[in-house]
Amino acid sequence: MKEELQKLKKTFNSDIDNITNLNELNELRVNYLGKKSKLQEISMMMRDLSIEEKKECGKLMNEIKTTFENEINSLKEELEKKELEEKLNKERIDVTLPATKIKVGGIHPITKIINEVEDLFISMGYDVLEGPEVESDLYNFEMLNLPKGHPARDTQDSFYITEDTLLRTQTSPVQVRTMLANREKTPIRIICPGKTYRKDNDDATHSHEFHQIEGLVVDENISMSDLKGTLEIFAKKMFGEKREIRFRPSYFPFTEPSIEVDVSCFNCGGKGCNICKNTGWIEILGAGMVHPNVLNGCGYDSNKFTGFAFGIGPERIAMLKYGISDIRNFYTNDLRFLKEFDKVEKVN
Ligand code: 2NL
């Protein structure tokens, strides 16, 4: 029996040498220490031995069993460590690899201009108001001193939806609505940004869909000099602190007097260049004192209240400020244009 045990030890030694992973090791444990193992078989045979022999063999058997267990356990530890290391090696992450680029959208140039203008006028106490793009003929034309048949309606060829609804040609109907809702409550200090529509043939400088930011101030004792001071602040903010402005007489049905406003050229400073067409001045917007007919029609007694209004074209401001020569760039959504533009921050 002793020989049996020695033999078993030998085969165990050679078997354990061939173990390469935990599964094989587990099999080995079942083979050598399990209920149907060789060791168990030998211990059954011990029943027929004498007490002396039982003692001796039992001792040897326990020693062998302990050796098996110890060897299996230490190999188990070794293999577990090895498998963990392999796993960690395989799953190693290279933290120095460049990260996947996440594409972020930019702010559209027109939105940028509108935000900038809004911020400026909010800082001067104005409210920002929006209104419907589908308007009534009444608010879009009639209340703005443009009765049916007025020649200025022809120059604003419009998209009519029904006989008396249309896509607004300017954002002034928002201001009309505001005055009507407040009736002699003053002051009114608002700017109204938004989309506007005119039946134009699109080219480099015309678009049938464009934006406007209109401003309106109504109170007692509002004069042309308030308008001039306000627009000077606007011109300096948008085109640089050194800018000057000048007023030229003009005509709009809803203002009297009406003016066009020029800013001294931000490119040549007034000397003359191709941007200002050698005049030293660039037209930036139209404005005027609110026509008495508009004030009266909207519920403000024109003998008591006066006001100024102005209309800014964000497309025109963006084209000047960022040197864009074709208005269609704003609407064709070419990412190369929008991306390129997003890098530009400010003139002067
Ligand atoms: C332009 C400049 C302008 C106004 C818009 C306005 C609004 C009300 C009353 C009086 Cl409610 N005026 N807006 C005034 C002057 C000019 O826009 O180039 N328009 C075609």
Boltz pocket constraint, residues with backbone or C-beta under 6 A from the ligand:
constraints:
  - pocket:
      binder: B
      contacts: [[A, 172], [A, 173], [A, 175], [A, 176], [A, 214], [A, 215], [A, 216], [A, 252], [A, 254], [A, 255], [A, 259], [A, 285], [A, 286], [A, 287], [A, 288], [A, 289], [A, 290], [A, 291], [A, 294], [A, 309], [A, 310], [A, 311], [A, 312]]
      max_distance: 6.0
